[in-house]
């Protein structure tokens, strides 16, 4: 499954929408994604499962690059 993660790069700053970044992670569950990212200094706002037409739309983006959890 592919998940889209919305995050702020510094967990100690107040979240501001304009500073929100995203990345894509291939994992079996949201829990795996959060575990994979726990050592990064990110303030994770949302982990969203992508499927169907929403996944197709994201895959068409030029910024679409998936991290795989092994």
C-alpha positions in Angstrom: 0.0 0.0 0.0 1.1 3.6 -0.7 0.8 6.2 2.0 1.2 10.0 1.7 2.7 11.6 4.7 2.2 15.3 5.5 4.8 16.7 7.8 6.7 19.7 9.1 10.5 19.4 9.1 11.0 20.5 12.6 8.8 19.0 15.3 9.4 22.0 17.7 8.0 24.7 15.4 4.3 25.6 15.2 2.8 23.9 12.1 2.2 26.3 9.3 0.3 25.1 6.2 2.7 26.8 3.8 5.6 24.8 5.4 4.0 21.4 5.2 5.8 18.9 3.0 4.8 15.5 1.9 6.4 12.2 1.0 5.2 8.8 -0.2 5.9 5.6 1.6 5.2 2.0 0.6 4.3 0.0 3.6 1.8 -2.6 4.9 0.2 -0.3 7.5 0.1 3.3 8.9 1.8 1.9 12.0 4.8 0.8 9.9 5.0 4.2 8.2 5.1 6.0 11.6 7.7 3.5 12.9 9.8 4.1 9.8 9.8 7.9 10.3 10.2 8.0 14.1 14.0 8.7 14.0 13.5 11.7 11.7 12.9 15.0 13.4 9.5 15.4 11.7 6.2 16.6 13.1 3.9 14.1 11.2 0.5 15.7 10.7 -1.2 13.1 8.7 -0.6 9.6 7.2 -3.1 9.0 4.4 -3.7 5.8 2.5 -3.7 6.4 -1.3 -5.8 4.2 -3.5 -7.9 4.3 -6.6 -8.1 7.5 -8.6 -6.4 9.5 -5.8 -3.4 7.3 -6.2 -3.5 7.6 -9.9 -3.6 11.4 -9.6 -0.6 11.5 -7.2 1.4 9.1 -9.4 1.0 11.6 -12.3 2.7 14.3 -10.2 6.3 15.2 -11.1 7.2 15.0 -7.3 6.0 11.4 -6.9 8.8 9.4 -5.5 8.1 6.4 -3.2 10.2 5.3 -0.2 10.0 1.6 0.4 10.1 0.0 3.8 12.2 -3.1 3.7 
